[in-house]
Amino acid sequence: MPRIIVLPNTDLCPDGAVLDDVATGTSICEALLAHDIEIEHACEMSCACTTCHVIVREGFNSLPPSDDLEDDMLDKAWGLEAQSRLSCQAIVTDHDLVVEIPRYTINHAREHH
């Protein structure tokens, strides 16, 4: 099984994390939530917002490519980088990933799920 290394995020994962038991075919968002990393996902993972934006620091090319809808949404994300993805749309394959959760989103108030 691939693993996801989550870089430290002051609010969501201060010490960072290593997710060792991520099933292939799972979205990065689902994996984070399953490991109690409460990444925002205001649209309930329907690719209708950018609150689950992550930057894939390693393993980016192992992910299936983004589609036009995700690309359009990403254009609205805070801190967009070339390796940005919506974590609800980025599906884990058999490669390890290193993921950074940006400190900010475009939300004015954080959703609690």
All heavy atoms as an XYZ file, in Angstrom:
865
protein
N       0.842     -1.190      0.000
C       0.000      0.000      0.000
C       0.883      1.248      0.000
O       1.884      1.292      0.699
C      -0.876      0.034      1.239
C      -1.996     -0.957      1.254
S      -3.052     -0.664      2.697
C      -4.589     -1.153      1.994
N       0.458      2.232     -0.758
C       1.221      3.479     -0.758
C       1.026      4.228      0.560
O       0.080      3.966      1.299
C       0.622      4.254     -1.924
C      -0.746      3.703     -2.081
C      -0.668      2.262     -1.665
N       1.917      5.144      0.830
C       1.749      5.970      2.017
C       1.754      7.429      1.607
O       2.287      7.805      0.558
C       2.813      5.676      3.051
C       4.181      6.155      2.720
C       5.120      5.840      3.856
N       6.459      6.233      3.484
C       7.463      6.263      4.312
N       7.290      5.896      5.560
N       8.641      6.642      3.917
N       1.144      8.227      2.452
C       1.115      9.673      2.248
C       1.830     10.310      3.432
O       1.461     10.066      4.589
C      -0.333     10.210      2.153
C      -1.061      9.592      0.956
C      -0.321     11.739      2.049
C      -2.528      9.994      0.845
N       2.825     11.091      3.136
C       3.501     11.882      4.155
C       2.888     13.276      4.085
O       2.880     13.910      3.027
C       5.018     11.937      3.902
C       5.604     10.523      3.987
C       5.695     12.899      4.878
C       7.030     10.415      3.511
N       2.348     13.715      5.216
C       1.722     15.034      5.299
C       2.692     15.962      6.008
O       3.101     15.697      7.142
C       0.379     14.966      6.063
C      -0.285     16.327      6.087
C      -0.538     13.916      5.450
N       3.073     17.031      5.330
C       3.971     18.002      5.936
C       3.235     18.770      7.032
O       2.002     18.894      6.989
C       4.509     18.949      4.860
C       5.316     18.266      3.746
C       5.733     19.281      2.689
C       6.532     17.554      4.314
N       3.963     19.285      8.021
C       3.309     19.995      9.122
C       2.448     21.161      8.640
O       2.820     21.898      7.726
C       4.478     20.495      9.971
C       5.581     19.528      9.680
C       5.407     19.171      8.226
N       1.274     21.281      9.252
C       0.345     22.390      9.029
C      -0.056     22.874     10.418
O      -0.559     22.084     11.221
C      -0.872     21.925      8.231
C      -1.927     22.996      8.100
O      -2.627     23.304      9.050
N      -2.049     23.570      6.921
N       0.159     24.131     10.699
C      -0.047     24.689     12.033
C      -1.389     24.318     12.636
O      -1.469     23.950     13.803
C       0.099     26.225     11.986
O       1.366     26.540     11.435
C      -0.021     26.834     13.366
N      -2.443     24.388     11.856
C      -3.790     24.179     12.384
C      -4.276     22.737     12.298
O      -4.932     22.247     13.202
C      -4.791     25.080     11.649
C      -4.485     26.550     11.838
O      -4.102     26.934     12.956
O      -4.602     27.303     10.854
N      -3.975     22.056     11.209
C      -4.577     20.748     10.964
C      -3.696     19.564     11.345
O      -4.213     18.486     11.653
C      -4.967     20.623      9.487
C      -5.943     21.675      8.972
C      -6.176     21.494      7.486
C      -7.242     21.610      9.740
N      -2.399     19.753     11.306
C      -1.479     18.635     11.542
C      -0.120     19.213     11.960
O       0.836     19.178     11.187
C      -1.382     17.826     10.251
S      -0.517     16.280     10.372
N      -0.042     19.765     13.176
C       1.146     20.518     13.584
C       2.468     19.750     13.483
O       3.501     20.347     13.196
C       0.857     20.894     15.038
C      -0.611     20.753     15.209
C      -1.071     19.749     14.210
N       2.445     18.460     13.713
C       3.672     17.670     13.676
C       3.866     16.924     12.359
O       4.823     16.157     12.220
C       3.673     16.648     14.821
C       3.656     17.327     16.175
O       4.298     18.385     16.319
O       2.989     16.813     17.086
N       2.972     17.123     11.413
C       3.006     16.328     10.202
C       2.494     14.930     10.517
O       2.137     14.625     11.662
N       2.426     14.081      9.513
C       1.925     12.719      9.728
C       2.395     11.811      8.606
O       2.712     12.278      7.505
C       0.397     12.715      9.782
N       2.424     10.531      8.920
C       2.702      9.507      7.908
C       1.510      8.559      7.905
O       1.181      7.957      8.926
C       3.994      8.726      8.214
C       4.197      7.622      7.181
C       5.198      9.668      8.247
N       0.821      8.495      6.771
C      -0.348      7.633      6.620
C       0.115      6.384      5.877
O       0.333      6.413      4.668
C      -1.446      8.349      5.840
C      -1.742      9.816      6.222
C      -2.881     10.363      5.385
C      -2.019      9.952      7.697
N       0.292      5.299      6.613
C       0.877      4.085      6.035
C      -0.119      3.155      5.361
O       0.262      2.320      4.577
C       1.613      3.287      7.124
C       2.953      3.914      7.467
O       3.641      4.379      6.540
O       3.287      3.940      8.661
N      -1.366      3.268      5.681
C      -2.343      2.273      5.211
C      -3.379      2.882      4.274
O      -4.572      2.672      4.428
C      -3.016      1.609      6.405
C      -3.687      2.613      7.331
O      -3.452      3.837      7.170
O      -4.456      2.190      8.203
N      -2.915      3.602      3.267
C      -3.814      4.247      2.308
C      -4.088      3.285      1.157
O      -3.160      2.790      0.513
C      -3.203      5.561      1.773
C      -4.111      6.198      0.737
C      -2.917      6.522      2.923
N      -5.336      3.010      0.914
C      -5.713      2.091     -0.161
C      -5.628      2.792     -1.516
O      -6.056      3.941     -1.662
C      -7.124      1.575      0.065
N      -5.067      2.092     -2.475
C      -5.062      2.584     -3.846
C      -6.509      2.833     -4.267
O      -7.392      2.053     -3.950
C      -4.407      1.544     -4.772
O      -3.065      1.335     -4.336
C      -4.392      2.004     -6.215
N      -6.741      3.947     -4.961
C      -8.090      4.291     -5.399
C      -8.804      5.238     -4.463
O      -9.901      5.692     -4.757
N      -8.183      5.532     -3.334
C      -8.739      6.481     -2.363
C      -8.305      7.885     -2.750
O      -7.182      8.086     -3.219
C      -8.185      6.151     -0.953
O      -8.510      4.814     -0.624
C      -8.711      7.093      0.098
N      -9.154      8.867     -2.531
C      -8.726     10.240     -2.774
C      -7.836     10.692     -1.617
O      -7.923     10.168     -0.496
C      -9.927     11.181     -2.916
O     -10.541     11.419     -1.659
N      -6.987     11.650     -1.881
C      -6.139     12.201     -0.823
C      -7.017     12.755      0.291
O      -6.732     12.549      1.475
C      -5.191     13.276     -1.373
C      -4.169     12.653     -2.330
C      -4.493     14.023     -0.246
C      -3.289     13.661     -3.059
N      -8.098     13.415     -0.050
C      -9.014     13.973      0.951
C      -9.572     12.881      1.856
O      -9.559     13.011      3.084
C     -10.136     14.741      0.265
S     -11.207     15.681      1.379
N     -10.050     11.805      1.275
C     -10.590     10.699      2.068
C      -9.534     10.117      2.994
O      -9.820      9.800      4.153
C     -11.129      9.602      1.149
C     -12.359      9.998      0.381
C     -12.699      9.019     -0.745
O     -11.777      8.407     -1.324
O     -13.899      8.887     -1.035
N      -8.311      9.983      2.497
C      -7.230      9.439      3.314
C      -6.922     10.354      4.500
O      -6.739      9.884      5.626
C      -5.978      9.224      2.463
N      -6.859     11.652      4.239
C      -6.593     12.599      5.331
C      -7.688     12.532      6.389
O      -7.404     12.437      7.592
C      -6.469     14.016      4.780
C      -5.282     14.284      3.845
C      -5.394     15.676      3.237
C      -3.960     14.107      4.551
N      -8.926     12.566      5.955
C     -10.048     12.531      6.901
C     -10.071     11.224      7.690
O     -10.357     11.227      8.894
C     -11.365     12.731      6.158
C     -11.568     14.116      5.548
C     -12.784     14.115      4.632
C     -11.684     15.185      6.620
N      -9.749     10.117      7.047
C      -9.737      8.814      7.724
C      -8.670      8.743      8.807
O      -8.754      7.919      9.718
C      -9.526      7.697      6.705
N      -7.674      9.625      8.715
C      -6.598      9.660      9.703
C      -6.707     10.890     10.607
O      -5.710     11.376     11.146
C      -5.240      9.607      9.001
C      -4.958      8.266      8.416
N      -5.413      7.883      7.167
C      -4.294      7.202      8.924
C      -5.029      6.649      6.940
N      -4.348      6.201      7.981
N      -7.921     11.399     10.742
C      -8.225     12.511     11.660
C      -7.486     13.801     11.334
O      -7.208     14.603     12.232
C      -7.969     12.102     13.115
C      -8.858     10.945     13.539
O     -10.039     10.930     13.133
O      -8.371     10.059     14.263
N      -7.170     14.008     10.068
C      -6.633     15.289      9.617
C      -7.803     16.003      8.955
O      -8.215     15.643      7.851
C      -5.443     15.100      8.654
C      -4.323     14.343      9.371
C      -4.958     16.456      8.139
C      -3.177     13.934      8.480
N      -8.370     16.950      9.649
C      -9.653     17.558      9.277
C      -9.515     18.635      8.206
O      -9.866     19.803      8.433
C     -10.337     18.109     10.528
C     -10.740     17.039     11.514
C     -11.779     16.062     10.951
O     -12.686     16.510     10.224
O     -11.661     14.862     11.242
N      -9.050     18.231      7.033
C      -8.955     19.161      5.915
C     -10.361     19.627      5.551
O     -11.328     18.865      5.618
C      -8.248     18.504      4.707
C      -7.968     19.543      3.621
C      -9.019     17.306      4.179
C      -6.995     19.081      2.563
N     -10.457     20.900      5.209
C     -11.763     21.419      4.806
C     -12.206     20.749      3.510
O     -11.395     20.428      2.646
C     -11.694     22.934      4.604
C     -11.526     23.700      5.892
C     -11.635     25.187      5.685
O     -12.691     25.648      5.206
O     -10.667     25.885      5.992
N     -13.499     20.576      3.387
C     -14.103     20.026      2.166
C     -15.550     20.501      2.130
O     -16.489     19.740      2.235
C     -13.979     18.503      2.102
C     -14.512     17.777      3.300
N     -13.900     17.821      4.527
C     -15.607     17.006      3.457
C     -14.603     17.096      5.381
N     -15.645     16.596      4.758
N     -15.688     21.818      1.984
C     -16.988     22.475      2.113
C     -18.033     21.970      1.126
O     -19.219     22.000      1.418
C     -16.826     23.991      1.973
N     -17.625     21.472     -0.017
C     -18.585     20.996     -1.017
C     -18.822     19.491     -0.905
O     -19.419     18.894     -1.797
C     -18.128     21.367     -2.422
S     -16.695     20.434     -3.004
N     -18.361     18.902      0.182
C     -18.511     17.453      0.415
C     -17.876     16.622     -0.700
O     -18.415     15.620     -1.134
C     -19.979     17.084      0.617
C     -20.596     17.709      1.857
C     -19.910     17.309      3.157
O     -19.466     16.158      3.274
O     -19.813     18.167      4.041
N     -16.718     17.093     -1.170
C     -15.895     16.369     -2.153
C     -16.553     16.237     -3.521
O     -16.389     15.222     -4.198
C     -15.473     14.998     -1.598
C     -14.628     15.106     -0.351
S     -14.045     13.525      0.261
C     -15.257     13.210      1.533
N     -17.271     17.268     -3.941
C     -17.944     17.220     -5.242
C     -17.262     18.093     -6.299
O     -17.840     18.334     -7.356
C     -19.406     17.640     -5.090
O     -19.488     19.004     -4.701
N     -16.068     18.566     -6.022
C     -15.313     19.400     -6.960
C     -16.037     20.709     -7.269
O     -16.065     21.168     -8.390
C     -14.990     18.633     -8.252
S     -13.669     19.399     -9.241
N     -16.630     21.297     -6.213
C     -17.366     22.542     -6.395
C     -16.768     23.695     -5.590
O     -17.359     24.764     -5.528
C     -18.826     22.338     -6.006
N     -15.627     23.464     -4.941
C     -14.956     24.528     -4.191
C     -13.463     24.233     -4.213
O     -13.029     23.305     -4.875
C     -15.493     24.609     -2.755
S     -14.976     23.282     -1.649
N     -12.694     24.994     -3.469
C     -11.246     24.762     -3.430
C     -10.737     24.561     -2.007
O      -9.530     24.612     -1.772
C     -10.485     25.947     -4.049
O     -10.735     27.120     -3.262
C     -10.907     26.191     -5.480
N     -11.608     24.294     -1.072
C     -11.190     24.225      0.325
C     -10.311     23.027      0.644
O      -9.615     23.030      1.656
C     -12.402     24.239      1.276
O     -13.241     23.115      0.995
C     -13.196     25.524      1.133
N     -10.289     22.020     -0.195
C      -9.442     20.839      0.046
C      -8.156     20.880     -0.775
O      -7.474     19.870     -0.935
C     -10.219     19.551     -0.230
S     -10.542     19.249     -1.983
N      -7.791     22.055     -1.248
C      -6.582     22.246     -2.055
C      -5.343     21.770     -1.305
O      -5.154     22.069     -0.131
C      -6.459     23.743     -2.392
C      -5.143     24.154     -2.948
N      -4.445     25.227     -2.447
C      -4.396     23.654     -3.961
C      -3.324     25.383     -3.129
N      -3.277     24.430     -4.051
N      -4.521     20.985     -1.978
C      -3.229     20.559     -1.444
C      -2.164     20.755     -2.514
O      -2.474     20.902     -3.703
C      -3.227     19.077     -0.991
C      -4.176     18.850      0.164
C      -3.530     18.129     -2.148
N      -0.915     20.750     -2.066
C       0.216     20.796     -2.986
C       0.940     19.464     -2.837
O       1.326     19.081     -1.725
C       1.142     21.976     -2.667
C       0.345     23.292     -2.742
C       2.332     21.998     -3.631
C       1.002     24.455     -2.055
N       1.083     18.755     -3.935
C       1.720     17.435     -3.915
C       3.207     17.652     -4.196
O       3.612     17.864     -5.334
C       1.069     16.483     -4.945
C       1.715     15.105     -4.864
C      -0.428     16.388     -4.709
N       4.003     17.634     -3.131
C       5.432     17.933     -3.232
C       6.235     16.789     -3.843
O       7.245     17.028     -4.496
C       5.994     18.287     -1.854
C       5.408     19.544     -1.264
C       5.864     20.749     -2.047
N       5.336     21.984     -1.479
C       5.246     23.111     -2.149
N       5.638     23.167     -3.407
N       4.746     24.173     -1.579
N       5.795     15.553     -3.620
C       6.443     14.397     -4.244
C       5.366     13.415     -4.677
O       4.385     13.208     -3.971
C       7.395     13.708     -3.266
C       8.606     14.538     -2.919
C       9.545     13.848     -1.951
O       9.563     12.591     -1.903
O      10.266     14.565     -1.229
N       5.544     12.835     -5.850
C       4.599     11.858     -6.379
C       3.510     12.456     -7.248
O       2.589     11.756     -7.664
N       3.603     13.729     -7.560
C       2.569     14.416     -8.343
C       2.276     13.700     -9.652
O       1.120     13.506    -10.029
C       2.995     15.867     -8.611
C       2.002     16.661     -9.399
C       0.916     17.257     -8.780
C       2.149     16.832    -10.773
C      -0.008     18.004     -9.498
C       1.231     17.571    -11.504
C       0.148     18.156    -10.865
N       3.324     13.287    -10.353
C       3.138     12.661    -11.673
C       2.529     11.265    -11.604
O       2.122     10.722    -12.622
C       4.447     12.638    -12.444
C       4.867     14.037    -12.866
O       4.037     14.907    -13.089
N       6.166     14.268    -12.937
N       2.455     10.684    -10.404
C       1.833      9.367    -10.270
C       0.314      9.453    -10.199
O      -0.382      8.454    -10.359
C       2.356      8.652     -9.014
O       1.832      9.245     -7.837
N      -0.207     10.657     -9.970
C      -1.661     10.840     -9.869
C      -2.288     10.902    -11.254
O      -1.677     11.417    -12.196
C      -1.978     12.143     -9.124
C      -1.467     12.252     -7.693
C      -1.656     13.670     -7.183
C      -2.172     11.247     -6.803
N      -3.519     10.398    -11.387
C      -4.226     10.596    -12.654
C      -4.352     12.093    -12.922
O      -4.471     12.887    -11.985
C      -5.600      9.963    -12.408
C      -5.403      9.025    -11.256
C      -4.313      9.637    -10.419
N      -4.302     12.496    -14.185
C      -4.367     13.927    -14.482
C      -5.690     14.554    -14.057
O      -6.728     13.886    -14.009
C      -4.186     13.998    -15.996
C      -4.363     12.623    -16.508
C      -4.192     11.675    -15.374
N      -5.626     15.840    -13.750
C      -6.841     16.580    -13.409
C      -7.669     16.791    -14.676
O      -7.146     16.825    -15.785
C      -6.474     17.925    -12.790
O      -5.652     18.675    -13.672
N      -8.981     16.946    -14.477
C      -9.846     17.240    -15.622
C     -10.103     18.739    -15.693
O      -9.632     19.516    -14.848
C     -11.139     16.425    -15.561
C     -12.007     16.733    -14.353
O     -11.823     17.790    -13.704
O     -12.904     15.918    -14.053
N     -10.857     19.174    -16.690
C     -11.112     20.604    -16.895
C     -11.832     21.239    -15.713
O     -11.531     22.375    -15.343
C     -11.919     20.834    -18.182
C     -11.111     20.546    -19.437
O      -9.852     20.534    -19.358
O     -11.730     20.331    -20.490
N     -12.790     20.531    -15.116
C     -13.529     21.084    -13.978
C     -12.589     21.344    -12.805
O     -12.621     22.418    -12.195
C     -14.665     20.149    -13.563
C     -15.484     20.595    -12.347
C     -16.119     21.967    -12.579
C     -16.541     19.553    -12.026
N     -11.740     20.367    -12.492
C     -10.788     20.565    -11.390
C      -9.840     21.721    -11.708
O      -9.566     22.564    -10.842
C      -9.996     19.292    -11.125
C      -9.024     19.453     -9.971
C      -8.174     18.230     -9.686
O      -8.362     17.177    -10.331
O      -7.304     18.331     -8.796
N      -9.342     21.777    -12.936
C      -8.439     22.866    -13.317
C      -9.108     24.224    -13.166
O      -8.488     25.178    -12.685
C      -7.950     22.682    -14.751
C      -7.015     21.496    -14.912
O      -6.436     21.038    -13.903
O      -6.875     21.025    -16.060
N     -10.368     24.326    -13.562
C     -11.104     25.583    -13.413
C     -11.248     25.968    -11.952
O     -11.106     27.136    -11.587
C     -12.489     25.494    -14.064
C     -12.426     25.460    -15.579
O     -11.353     25.792    -16.148
O     -13.439     25.100    -16.200
N     -11.536     24.993    -11.094
C     -11.673     25.267     -9.664
C     -10.317     25.658     -9.069
O     -10.236     26.584     -8.267
C     -12.252     24.063     -8.926
C     -13.685     23.730     -9.263
S     -14.857     25.110     -9.127
C     -14.668     25.581     -7.431
N      -9.275     24.969     -9.465
C      -7.949     25.271     -8.919
C      -7.517     26.698     -9.205
O      -6.789     27.300     -8.414
C      -6.909     24.293     -9.480
C      -6.823     22.953     -8.787
C      -5.954     21.996     -9.592
C      -6.304     23.084     -7.368
N      -7.971     27.260    -10.318
C      -7.629     28.649    -10.638
C      -8.081     29.611     -9.548
O      -7.578     30.723     -9.446
C      -8.246     29.067    -11.978
C      -7.506     28.475    -13.165
O      -6.335     28.065    -12.998
O      -8.099     28.421    -14.256
N      -9.023     29.199     -8.713
C      -9.558     30.047     -7.641
C      -8.892     29.779     -6.288
O      -9.195     30.439     -5.305
C     -11.058     29.813     -7.510
C     -11.826     30.096     -8.784
C     -13.254     29.650     -8.663
C     -13.937     29.750    -10.012
N     -15.277     29.177     -9.993
N      -8.012     28.800     -6.230
C      -7.413     28.384     -4.959
C      -6.377     29.390     -4.476
O      -5.620     29.958     -5.269
C      -6.777     27.001     -5.091
N      -6.321     29.556     -3.160
C      -5.300     30.398     -2.553
C      -3.959     29.672     -2.626
O      -3.867     28.496     -2.323
C      -5.662     30.671     -1.086
C      -4.690     31.591     -0.418
C      -4.777     32.949     -0.358
C      -3.487     31.236      0.264
N      -3.698     33.452      0.314
C      -2.889     32.421      0.706
C      -2.851     30.029      0.526
C      -1.695     32.441      1.402
C      -1.658     30.047      1.217
C      -1.099     31.247      1.658
N      -2.904     30.366     -3.057
C      -1.573     29.784     -3.066
C      -1.355     28.731     -4.136
O      -0.563     27.808     -3.947
N      -2.029     28.858     -5.255
C      -1.926     27.884     -6.347
C      -0.473     27.718     -6.803
O       0.249     28.694     -6.964
C      -2.795     28.339     -7.517
C      -2.860     27.421     -8.720
C      -3.580     26.129     -8.365
C      -3.561     28.124     -9.874
N      -0.057     26.464     -6.978
C       1.269     26.139     -7.497
C       1.112     25.122     -8.627
O       0.043     24.538     -8.799
C       2.157     25.567     -6.396
C       2.476     26.581     -5.304
C       3.533     26.089     -4.346
O       4.267     25.138     -4.683
O       3.624     26.670     -3.247
N       2.189     24.876     -9.338
C       2.138     23.935    -10.457
C       1.750     22.526    -10.013
O       1.174     21.763    -10.782
C       3.490     23.902    -11.178
N       2.038     22.170     -8.760
C       1.727     20.831     -8.249
C       0.493     20.833     -7.349
O       0.321     19.942     -6.523
C       2.937     20.265     -7.513
C       4.105     20.014     -8.446
C       5.328     19.538     -7.712
O       5.739     20.127     -6.718
N       5.911     18.452     -8.198
N      -0.383     21.804     -7.536
C      -1.618     21.874     -6.761
C      -2.656     20.909     -7.306
O      -2.746     20.689     -8.516
C      -2.203     23.297     -6.823
O      -1.432     24.195     -6.068
N      -3.432     20.346     -6.390
C      -4.572     19.496     -6.742
C      -5.664     19.724     -5.709
O      -5.406     20.121     -4.572
C      -4.186     18.008     -6.714
C      -3.251     17.549     -7.811
C      -3.825     17.622     -9.219
N      -5.050     16.862     -9.407
C      -5.113     15.624     -9.900
N      -4.012     14.987    -10.232
N      -6.281     15.021    -10.044
N      -6.897     19.448     -6.115
C      -7.977     19.345     -5.147
C      -7.877     17.945     -4.575
O      -7.919     16.957     -5.320
C      -9.339     19.573     -5.811
C      -9.566     20.955     -6.402
C     -10.976     21.042     -6.978
C      -9.331     22.048     -5.383
N      -7.733     17.849     -3.267
C      -7.485     16.532     -2.679
C      -8.672     15.592     -2.856
O      -8.501     14.372     -2.847
C      -7.117     16.663     -1.202
O      -8.178     17.156     -0.431
N      -9.870     16.134     -3.078
C     -11.037     15.276     -3.292
C     -11.028     14.630     -4.670
O     -11.729     13.648     -4.913
C     -12.333     16.059     -3.086
S     -12.682     17.313     -4.342
N     -10.209     15.156     -5.574
C     -10.161     14.646     -6.941
C      -8.866     13.886     -7.245
O      -8.784     13.176     -8.243
C     -10.301     15.803     -7.933
C     -11.593     16.585     -7.789
C     -12.810     15.714     -8.007
O     -12.966     15.103     -9.057
N     -13.683     15.644     -7.011
N      -7.868     14.026     -6.386
C      -6.573     13.378     -6.600
C      -6.618     11.971     -6.024
O      -6.680     11.788     -4.811
C      -5.471     14.200     -5.949
N      -6.601     10.985     -6.888
C      -6.753      9.581     -6.492
C      -5.379      8.927     -6.353
O      -4.554      8.959     -7.272
C      -7.607      8.821     -7.532
C      -8.969      9.516     -7.719
C      -7.774      7.362     -7.121
C      -9.811      9.642     -6.465
N      -5.154      8.324     -5.198
C      -3.878      7.681     -4.880
C      -3.700      6.433     -5.747
O      -4.613      5.619     -5.886
C      -3.844      7.304     -3.385
C      -2.559      6.568     -3.038
C      -4.026      8.541     -2.513
N      -2.516      6.322     -6.330
C      -2.164      5.118     -7.086
C      -1.228      4.289     -6.206
O      -1.353      4.319     -4.991
C      -1.506      5.485     -8.428
O      -0.300      6.217     -8.179
C      -2.443      6.321     -9.289
N      -0.286      3.583     -6.798
C       0.600      2.734     -5.992
C       1.916      3.418     -5.638
O       2.873      2.748     -5.252
C       0.851      1.405     -6.706
C       1.419      1.588     -8.092
O       1.468      2.734     -8.589
O       1.826      0.583     -8.699
N       1.971      4.735     -5.737
C       3.178      5.486     -5.401
C       2.979      6.293     -4.125
O       1.879      6.797     -3.872
C       3.546      6.447     -6.541
C       4.003      5.752     -7.765
N       3.146      5.235     -8.699
C       5.253      5.464     -8.210
C       3.827      4.673     -9.675
N       5.119      4.792     -9.395
N       4.041      6.437     -3.349
C       4.002      7.281     -2.160
C       3.864      8.746     -2.568
O       4.311      9.144     -3.653
C       5.273      7.110     -1.335
C       5.404      5.721     -0.731
O       4.401      4.967     -0.723
O       6.507      5.398     -0.253
N       3.270      9.529     -1.677
C       3.071     10.958     -1.917
C       3.577     11.754     -0.722
O       3.506     11.286      0.415
C       1.586     11.274     -2.108
C       0.843     10.568     -3.230
C      -0.650     10.868     -3.143
C       1.394     10.985     -4.579
N       4.035     12.959     -0.989
C       4.307     13.942      0.055
C       3.387     15.117     -0.237
O       3.406     15.670     -1.340
C       5.790     14.392      0.056
C       6.012     15.504      1.082
C       6.703     13.206      0.332
N       2.556     15.453      0.753
C       1.491     16.435      0.552
C       1.637     17.582      1.550
O       1.898     17.363      2.729
C       0.112     15.751      0.739
C      -1.021     16.754      0.709
C      -0.096     14.694     -0.332
N       1.438     18.781      1.055
C       1.392     19.970      1.899
C      -0.023     20.542      1.853
O      -0.580     20.722      0.765
C       2.390     21.016      1.404
C       2.377     22.289      2.206
C       3.369     23.327      1.688
O       4.205     22.996      0.817
O       3.288     24.469      2.144
N      -0.591     20.808      3.010
C      -1.891     21.463      3.090
C      -1.616     22.952      3.280
O      -1.004     23.344      4.280
C      -2.722     20.930      4.270
C      -2.912     19.421      4.173
C      -4.064     21.652      4.336
C      -3.505     18.781      5.423
N      -2.033     23.791      2.332
C      -1.779     25.220      2.486
C      -2.413     25.768      3.768
O      -3.425     25.252      4.245
C      -2.441     25.837      1.247
C      -2.465     24.736      0.251
C      -2.684     23.483      1.064
N      -1.819     26.787      4.288
C      -2.293     27.354      5.554
C      -3.656     28.010      5.409
O      -4.445     28.027      6.341
C      -1.283     28.366      6.072
C      -1.724     28.957      7.372
C      -0.625     29.481      8.174
N      -1.190     29.901      9.465
C      -0.545     30.579     10.335
N       0.694     30.915     10.090
N      -1.108     30.933     11.458
N      -3.952     28.564      4.250
C      -5.194     29.312      4.054
C      -6.035     28.708      2.937
O      -5.515     28.047      2.051
C      -4.896     30.770      3.699
C      -4.093     31.484      4.745
C      -2.759     31.780      4.526
C      -4.664     31.853      5.959
C      -2.011     32.424      5.484
C      -3.918     32.501      6.923
C      -2.592     32.792      6.689
O      -1.854     33.424      7.642
N      -7.337     28.973      3.010
C      -8.250     28.678      1.908
C      -8.979     29.971      1.574
O      -8.814     30.975      2.271
C      -9.287     27.591      2.273
O     -10.228     28.140      3.195
C      -8.628     26.357      2.857
N      -9.813     29.939      0.557
C     -10.578     31.136      0.209
C     -11.805     31.298      1.100
O     -12.483     32.309      1.021
C     -10.987     31.146     -1.280
C     -11.894     29.970     -1.613
C      -9.768     31.164     -2.165
C     -12.516     30.048     -2.996
N     -12.087     30.319      1.963
C     -13.209     30.427      2.888
C     -12.952     31.508      3.928
O     -11.854     31.615      4.447
C     -13.439     29.100      3.625
C     -14.435     28.235      2.937
O     -14.917     28.539      1.861
N     -14.748     27.115      3.560
N     -13.987     32.249      4.258
C     -13.876     33.246      5.333
C     -14.083     32.590      6.693
O     -13.602     33.081      7.696
C     -14.896     34.368      5.125
C     -14.625     35.181      3.907
N     -13.561     36.052      3.819
C     -15.239     35.234      2.709
C     -13.559     36.612      2.634
N     -14.555     36.121      1.931
N     -14.807     31.494      6.722
C     -15.056     30.767      7.962
C     -14.812     29.300      7.704
O     -15.199     28.770      6.670
C     -16.490     30.993      8.431
N     -14.201     28.645      8.672
C     -13.883     27.220      8.508
C     -15.131     26.385      8.749
O     -15.878     26.602      9.682
C     -12.800     26.808      9.507
C     -12.282     25.416      9.289
C     -11.169     25.113     10.272
N     -10.408     23.934      9.999
C     -10.863     22.699      9.951
N     -12.133     22.460     10.110
N     -10.060     21.685      9.733
N     -15.334     25.422      7.865
C     -16.437     24.471      8.028
C     -16.020     23.414      9.024
O     -14.882     22.952      9.022
C     -16.757     23.807      6.681
C     -17.163     24.765      5.591
C     -18.528     25.335      5.779
O     -19.385     24.667      6.371
O     -18.756     26.477      5.340
N     -16.929     22.987      9.886
C     -16.640     21.899     10.816
C     -17.487     20.703     10.438
O     -18.701     20.790     10.390
C     -16.935     22.327     12.260
C     -16.034     23.400     12.724
N     -14.742     23.157     13.113
C     -16.207     24.746     12.832
C     -14.168     24.294     13.462
N     -15.030     25.269     13.292
N     -16.842     19.567     10.159
C     -17.554     18.371      9.722
C     -17.459     17.323     10.781
O     -16.511     17.056     11.370
C     -16.974     17.846      8.404
C     -17.173     18.800      7.277
N     -18.338     18.886      6.584
C     -16.371     19.739      6.759
C     -18.231     19.812      5.656
N     -17.039     20.343      5.750
